[in-house]
Amino acid sequence: MGRIELSEHFGAQTADWPFDHARLRLAYPHSAQPLDHALAAERCFAWDRLAAIIDKGDRSLIEIREDGPAGRFRPLAELPTKLSPLVYSLETAKRWIMLRDLGRWPEFKGLVEEVLAGIAPIAGPVTGDILKPVAFLFVSSPGLLTPLHFDPEYNILFQIAGRKRFSVIPAECGLPGKADNERFHRTGDNLLPWTPQLAESALHFDMGPGDALHVPFKAAHTVTVGGAPSISLSVTWRSRDSLLQDDAWAMNGLLARCGVRVPTPGARPWVRAVTMRALRRARIA
């Protein structure tokens, strides 16, 4: 089915393109929510076309990690001249390829803009204007596991090829906690410990081509690739409040280093955020 036919078919079912707006509207911003999407048929995601795109891509926008003698999933210090063989050999490797900032890739820019155009009228009335949107493409070997972590963005993951199990920890479990947030905004470390109790509480979403998932801001999650190579598109964005949260948590960490313990920023982070920004402008923090 071509793009035009798929668009008509998808539109007849949901009145939305290229993803299910109605279900996102019901869940945003607090709940993990499965969605349908119609991006998997895009030509740029065909394996041969994708390998060619990666081959000629800007190396500063490509990160590749592999299992090897140097350690587990170490980034390749130097990328080879030809990258397409790394795509074609994913089946027998333990390799993870990330294309960052897809808005700077001509082959993906239009698709990312379409997705953001669908998100904006849903996010706007709830969390305000979309700020700092960034999209990533993850191309992964079978069986790869992304450890439990959290990200400081709102996110929709679109599964394009292969399968993934995306496991989200409900907010009631208290992750990330105060110490996790302070550590992250101090060091950038967003990893969280996995426990049997969390495994029992996790919400599991088994995703194949045509499946998408809204992942709430800072929702703790882990991801496992299925038995075949995987392609996933991640579209992320920030809001004014989430950026205030960044600065408020950074202020928390600064006060903690000075021996002052303060509560979490809560629903009104702006006081601490404004203070932190003033300190940065004065080059004190």
PESULZI-V623005 format. One line per field, one symbol per residue. ss: DSSP state (~ for helix, > for strand, _ for the rest). phi: phi as a letter, one per 40 degrees, with the letter a starting at -180 (. if undefined). psi: psi as a letter, one per 40 degrees, with the letter a starting at -180 (. if undefined). A space follows every 50 residues. Layout:
ss = ???
phi = ???
psi = ???
//
This chain:
ss = __~~~~~~~~~~~~____>_~~~~~~~_____>>>>>_____~~~_~~~~ ~~~~~___~~~>>>>>>>__>>>>>________~~~~~_~~~__>>>>>_ _~~~_~~~~~~~~~~~~~~~~~~~~~~___>>>>>>>>>>____>>>>>_ ___>>>>>>>>__>>>>>__~~~____~~~~~~~~~~___>____~~~~~ ~_>>>>>___>>>>>_____>>>>>____>>>>>>>>>_~~~~~~~~~~~ ~~~~~~~____________~~~~~~~~~~~~____
phi = .ccccccccccccbgbabacccccccccbcbcacbcabccccdcccdccc dcccdbccccbbbbbacadchcfccccbcccbcdccccbddbbbbbbbbb fcccbdcbdccccccccccdcccdcbbgdcbfcabbbbbbccgcbcccab bcbcabcbcbagbabbbbcddccgbccdccccccccbgcbcbccbdccdc cccbbcbbdgcbacbcdgccabbbcccbdbbbbbbbabbdccccddcccc cdccccccgbcbccdgcbccccccccccccccfcb
psi = hidddddddddddefiheigdddddddheehhhiiiifedehdeeidddd dddddeihdeehhhiihadeihfiihdhhidhedddddeddeigihhhhi geeehddeddddddddddddedddedeaihifhhiihhhiiieihhihii ifiihhhhhdiaiihhhhhideeeiiadddddddedeeheiihhiddddd eihhhhhaheiihhhihehhiihhiaeiiihhhhhiiiiddddddddddd dddddddeehhiiidaegeddddddddddddefd.
//
